[in-house]
Amino acid sequence: MTPTRSLKDKTLFITGASRGIGLAIAKRAARDGANIVIIAKTAEANPKLPGTIYSAAAEIEAAGGRALPLAVDIREDQAVFDAVAKAVQTFGGIDILVNNASAISLTNTEATPMKRFDLMNGINARGTYLCTMACLAELKNSAAANRNPHILTMSPPLSMKTHWFQSHTAYTMAKYGMSMCTLGHAGEFKRYGIGVNSLWPRTAIATAAMQMIPGIDLALCRKPEIMADAAYLVLTSASSTTGNFYIDDAVLAEHGVTDLDQYAVTPGNQNFLPDFFVD
């Protein structure tokens, strides 16, 4: 997987881009001069979850990119299709879709009401599928114009082992639903020249969502920038690179980056919290 291009003047449609990993990926692309369509629900500041689509837009523009902040719930079909139309109207097309938006509840069956089950599956699996469907025509146009289109989904390798399900069946189903989109769409879209891959962290990542999970010590996590740098390497590879379930540090190592201390929340720490779903 050899990087072939920068992301200058490419248009990225990123879900969940108001904070965390989505924003980090957006800012990394912005350093090349990319256009970023910020898809997220947060239009007004929330004291529990810092960052809005507008604060994200300011950070992206400060990093050197152009930003289009759009308040969108990716469970709503028309809102997603309208956002794609607005992106095309503003930037002329879409070259890259990053399916990053996700909901999490690490609860067992008795503690997971159907409303929460529907939320996770609606955002994670259905939302990924919907955003892919809505962006597909523009990604095909990008391929026809030799603009190296990609879909990158923040989801884990598929591992059908009981221990990844037994403590939080609903969440695992929802995350694996995203990965099943990668598996299927990589095969379906290969003929169009669209790269479809997943990326997942080996360790826990310090995000606002992670901070809300009881018992998580953010000092033992890595920063979102490790995912952003790994994503950049995937998104600048040839779009014939498809159907892979990448792990962040393995992508970096493949490109000669083995000193990962810059990504540690606590410099010098080697005792990181492992993420889920990595065997």
VOTOR-972220 format. One record per residue (C-alpha): residue number from 1; residue in one letter; x, y, z. Coordinates in pm, whole numbers. Example, Ala and Ser with C-alpha at 12.3 -4.5 7.8 and 13.67 -1.06 7.14 Angstrom:
BEGIN
(pakol 1,A,(1230,-450,780))
(pakol 2,S,(1367,-106,714))
END
This chain:
BEGIN
(pakol 1,M,(0,0,0))
(pakol 2,T,(206,294,-127))
(pakol 3,P,(72,649,-92))
(pakol 4,T,(18,790,-439))
(pakol 5,R,(-147,1128,-389))
(pakol 6,S,(-214,1400,-137))
(pakol 7,L,(-570,1496,-46))
(pakol 8,K,(-540,1848,-186))
(pakol 9,D,(-873,1962,-335))
(pakol 10,K,(-1034,1626,-253))
(pakol 11,T,(-1376,1638,-89))
(pakol 12,L,(-1430,1422,219))
(pakol 13,F,(-1778,1351,357))
(pakol 14,I,(-1710,1259,723))
(pakol 15,T,(-1979,1147,965))
(pakol 16,G,(-1931,1221,1333))
(pakol 17,A,(-1679,1489,1241))
(pakol 18,S,(-1753,1741,1516))
(pakol 19,R,(-1510,1582,1763))
(pakol 20,G,(-1280,1288,1835))
(pakol 21,I,(-1152,1061,1563))
(pakol 22,G,(-1373,1213,1293))
(pakol 23,L,(-1241,1562,1359))
(pakol 24,A,(-881,1437,1377))
(pakol 25,I,(-917,1273,1035))
(pakol 26,A,(-1071,1593,899))
(pakol 27,K,(-788,1810,1030))
(pakol 28,R,(-523,1575,890))
(pakol 29,A,(-685,1597,546))
(pakol 30,A,(-721,1973,584))
(pakol 31,R,(-344,2008,613))
(pakol 32,D,(-329,1906,246))
(pakol 33,G,(-595,2159,151))
(pakol 34,A,(-892,1920,137))
(pakol 35,N,(-1261,2009,145))
(pakol 36,I,(-1440,1862,447))
(pakol 37,V,(-1816,1805,472))
(pakol 38,I,(-1880,1788,847))
(pakol 39,I,(-2174,1558,917))
(pakol 40,A,(-2283,1553,1282))
(pakol 41,K,(-2582,1628,1503))
(pakol 42,T,(-2420,1877,1740))
(pakol 43,A,(-2499,2231,1630))
(pakol 44,E,(-2512,2375,1983))
(pakol 45,A,(-2251,2331,2253))
(pakol 46,N,(-2309,2053,2504))
(pakol 47,P,(-2119,2069,2834))
(pakol 48,K,(-2085,1688,2838))
(pakol 49,L,(-1962,1659,2478))
(pakol 50,P,(-1730,1941,2369))
(pakol 51,G,(-1733,2044,2004))
(pakol 52,T,(-1994,2141,1748))
(pakol 53,I,(-2005,2131,1369))
(pakol 54,Y,(-1913,2501,1375))
(pakol 55,S,(-1616,2472,1612))
(pakol 56,A,(-1498,2179,1400))
(pakol 57,A,(-1529,2393,1086))
(pakol 58,A,(-1312,2662,1247))
(pakol 59,E,(-1043,2405,1337))
(pakol 60,I,(-1050,2254,988))
(pakol 61,E,(-1014,2594,822))
(pakol 62,A,(-732,2688,1060))
(pakol 63,A,(-555,2368,953))
(pakol 64,G,(-573,2471,587))
(pakol 65,G,(-893,2312,458))
(pakol 66,R,(-1237,2427,353))
(pakol 67,A,(-1532,2322,564))
(pakol 68,L,(-1905,2273,513))
(pakol 69,P,(-2074,2215,851))
(pakol 70,L,(-2408,2034,822))
(pakol 71,A,(-2629,1933,1114))
(pakol 72,V,(-2747,1586,1011))
(pakol 73,D,(-2889,1283,1189))
(pakol 74,I,(-2765,995,974))
(pakol 75,R,(-3071,788,1074))
(pakol 76,E,(-3284,1021,859))
(pakol 77,D,(-3277,923,492))
(pakol 78,Q,(-3375,1255,337))
(pakol 79,A,(-3137,1451,559))
(pakol 80,V,(-2845,1242,436))
(pakol 81,F,(-2940,1272,68))
(pakol 82,D,(-2989,1648,116))
(pakol 83,A,(-2642,1671,272))
(pakol 84,V,(-2487,1493,-25))
(pakol 85,A,(-2663,1735,-260))
(pakol 86,K,(-2534,2031,-58))
(pakol 87,A,(-2181,1890,-64))
(pakol 88,V,(-2195,1853,-443))
(pakol 89,Q,(-2338,2203,-479))
(pakol 90,T,(-2060,2348,-263))
(pakol 91,F,(-1754,2147,-368))
(pakol 92,G,(-1854,1988,-699))
(pakol 93,G,(-1854,1625,-588))
(pakol 94,I,(-1744,1376,-322))
(pakol 95,D,(-1421,1175,-342))
(pakol 96,I,(-1407,1011,1))
(pakol 97,L,(-1665,890,250))
(pakol 98,V,(-1553,833,608))
(pakol 99,N,(-1812,639,808))
(pakol 100,N,(-1708,739,1158))
(pakol 101,A,(-2034,816,1341))
(pakol 102,S,(-2114,552,1599))
(pakol 103,A,(-2318,495,1914))
(pakol 104,I,(-2199,276,2200))
(pakol 105,S,(-2360,110,2500))
(pakol 106,L,(-2158,-165,2665))
(pakol 107,T,(-2464,-323,2823))
(pakol 108,N,(-2597,-676,2838))
(pakol 109,T,(-2937,-779,2706))
(pakol 110,E,(-3131,-706,3025))
(pakol 111,A,(-2978,-359,3043))
(pakol 112,T,(-3026,-271,2675))
(pakol 113,P,(-3381,-152,2601))
(pakol 114,M,(-3496,-166,2242))
(pakol 115,K,(-3472,211,2210))
(pakol 116,R,(-3098,186,2275))
(pakol 117,F,(-3066,-119,2048))
(pakol 118,D,(-3236,79,1770))
(pakol 119,L,(-3012,380,1832))
(pakol 120,M,(-2692,181,1796))
(pakol 121,N,(-2803,-20,1496))
(pakol 122,G,(-2965,285,1338))
(pakol 123,I,(-2649,494,1358))
(pakol 124,N,(-2381,229,1320))
(pakol 125,A,(-2502,-30,1070))
(pakol 126,R,(-2794,146,901))
(pakol 127,G,(-2624,486,902))
(pakol 128,T,(-2312,346,738))
(pakol 129,Y,(-2520,172,474))
(pakol 130,L,(-2732,483,411))
(pakol 131,C,(-2437,721,380))
(pakol 132,T,(-2266,479,144))
(pakol 133,M,(-2577,453,-71))
(pakol 134,A,(-2622,831,-75))
(pakol 135,C,(-2259,900,-172))
(pakol 136,L,(-2221,616,-422))
(pakol 137,A,(-2311,807,-739))
(pakol 138,E,(-2056,1078,-655))
(pakol 139,L,(-1789,821,-567))
(pakol 140,K,(-1847,655,-905))
(pakol 141,N,(-1808,995,-1071))
(pakol 142,S,(-1484,1044,-879))
(pakol 143,A,(-1358,707,-1004))
(pakol 144,A,(-1448,795,-1362))
(pakol 145,A,(-1245,1116,-1324))
(pakol 146,N,(-945,921,-1183))
(pakol 147,R,(-970,1098,-847))
(pakol 148,N,(-895,785,-639))
(pakol 149,P,(-1221,747,-442))
(pakol 150,H,(-1237,568,-109))
(pakol 151,I,(-1482,462,157))
(pakol 152,L,(-1323,419,499))
(pakol 153,T,(-1530,291,791))
(pakol 154,M,(-1424,301,1155))
(pakol 155,S,(-1514,-57,1237))
(pakol 156,P,(-1335,-373,1354))
(pakol 157,P,(-1222,-692,1188))
(pakol 158,L,(-1501,-950,1183))
(pakol 159,S,(-1435,-1214,1447))
(pakol 160,M,(-1726,-1443,1524))
(pakol 161,K,(-1611,-1541,1871))
(pakol 162,T,(-1847,-1561,2166))
(pakol 163,H,(-1635,-1342,2394))
(pakol 164,W,(-1679,-1040,2166))
(pakol 165,F,(-2057,-1074,2191))
(pakol 166,Q,(-2146,-1208,2532))
(pakol 167,S,(-2110,-887,2736))
(pakol 168,H,(-2271,-646,2489))
(pakol 169,T,(-2448,-833,2210))
(pakol 170,A,(-2637,-530,2076))
(pakol 171,Y,(-2325,-311,2046))
(pakol 172,T,(-2124,-587,1883))
(pakol 173,M,(-2401,-649,1631))
(pakol 174,A,(-2408,-278,1549))
(pakol 175,K,(-2030,-246,1503))
(pakol 176,Y,(-2005,-566,1304))
(pakol 177,G,(-2288,-435,1088))
(pakol 178,M,(-2053,-155,984))
(pakol 179,S,(-1780,-410,909))
(pakol 180,M,(-2021,-620,704))
(pakol 181,C,(-2082,-311,490))
(pakol 182,T,(-1708,-298,424))
(pakol 183,L,(-1696,-666,339))
(pakol 184,G,(-1989,-650,99))
(pakol 185,H,(-1928,-310,-56))
(pakol 186,A,(-1560,-383,-122))
(pakol 187,G,(-1669,-666,-348))
(pakol 188,E,(-1965,-479,-494))
(pakol 189,F,(-1781,-156,-577))
(pakol 190,K,(-1447,-300,-689))
(pakol 191,R,(-1558,-289,-1052))
(pakol 192,Y,(-1609,86,-1020))
(pakol 193,G,(-1259,150,-884))
(pakol 194,I,(-1373,255,-536))
(pakol 195,G,(-1156,144,-246))
(pakol 196,V,(-1358,21,53))
(pakol 197,N,(-1177,-54,379))
(pakol 198,S,(-1217,-48,757))
(pakol 199,L,(-982,94,1019))
(pakol 200,W,(-979,13,1390))
(pakol 201,P,(-749,99,1682))
(pakol 202,R,(-545,-160,1869))
(pakol 203,T,(-574,43,2189))
(pakol 204,A,(-849,252,2340))
(pakol 205,I,(-859,607,2200))
(pakol 206,A,(-911,910,2424))
(pakol 207,T,(-1238,1058,2298))
(pakol 208,A,(-1534,1225,2466))
(pakol 209,A,(-1740,911,2409))
(pakol 210,M,(-1473,696,2577))
(pakol 211,Q,(-1463,936,2871))
(pakol 212,M,(-1831,867,2938))
(pakol 213,I,(-1773,493,2985))
(pakol 214,P,(-1735,408,3356))
(pakol 215,G,(-1396,275,3457))
(pakol 216,I,(-1201,400,3154))
(pakol 217,D,(-872,569,3243))
(pakol 218,L,(-794,807,2958))
(pakol 219,A,(-431,825,3076))
(pakol 220,L,(-392,469,2943))
(pakol 221,C,(-527,556,2596))
(pakol 222,R,(-380,688,2275))
(pakol 223,K,(-481,1014,2106))
(pakol 224,P,(-719,1029,1807))
(pakol 225,E,(-428,1145,1591))
(pakol 226,I,(-300,787,1556))
(pakol 227,M,(-624,697,1379))
(pakol 228,A,(-603,1014,1170))
(pakol 229,D,(-251,940,1050))
(pakol 230,A,(-339,579,972))
(pakol 231,A,(-654,688,789))
(pakol 232,Y,(-451,935,583))
(pakol 233,L,(-220,656,467))
(pakol 234,V,(-517,443,361))
(pakol 235,L,(-696,730,187))
(pakol 236,T,(-387,829,-11))
(pakol 237,S,(-324,473,-128))
(pakol 238,A,(-451,354,-464))
(pakol 239,S,(-824,285,-463))
(pakol 240,S,(-749,-66,-590))
(pakol 241,T,(-650,-130,-227))
(pakol 242,T,(-983,-262,-104))
(pakol 243,G,(-1153,-509,130))
(pakol 244,N,(-906,-469,417))
(pakol 245,F,(-965,-446,792))
(pakol 246,Y,(-672,-237,904))
(pakol 247,I,(-539,-185,1257))
(pakol 248,D,(-395,161,1317))
(pakol 249,D,(-45,74,1442))
(pakol 250,A,(-2,-194,1174))
(pakol 251,V,(-75,61,900))
(pakol 252,L,(180,299,1048))
(pakol 253,A,(441,23,1085))
(pakol 254,E,(395,-71,721))
(pakol 255,H,(501,284,638))
(pakol 256,G,(798,285,872))
(pakol 257,V,(636,458,1170))
(pakol 258,T,(717,246,1474))
(pakol 259,D,(779,507,1746))
(pakol 260,L,(423,566,1864))
(pakol 261,D,(501,762,2181))
(pakol 262,Q,(377,1081,2015))
(pakol 263,Y,(27,931,2024))
(pakol 264,A,(26,838,2392))
(pakol 265,V,(-195,1045,2620))
(pakol 266,T,(71,979,2884))
(pakol 267,P,(417,1003,2723))
(pakol 268,G,(629,698,2792))
(pakol 269,N,(333,477,2879))
(pakol 270,Q,(346,123,2739))
(pakol 271,N,(51,-19,2932))
(pakol 272,F,(-235,80,2704))
(pakol 273,L,(-596,-27,2740))
(pakol 274,P,(-669,-267,2454))
(pakol 275,D,(-968,-192,2236))
(pakol 276,F,(-1243,-442,2167))
(pakol 277,F,(-1254,-690,1879))
(pakol 278,V,(-879,-729,1822))
(pakol 279,D,(-780,-1096,1861))
END
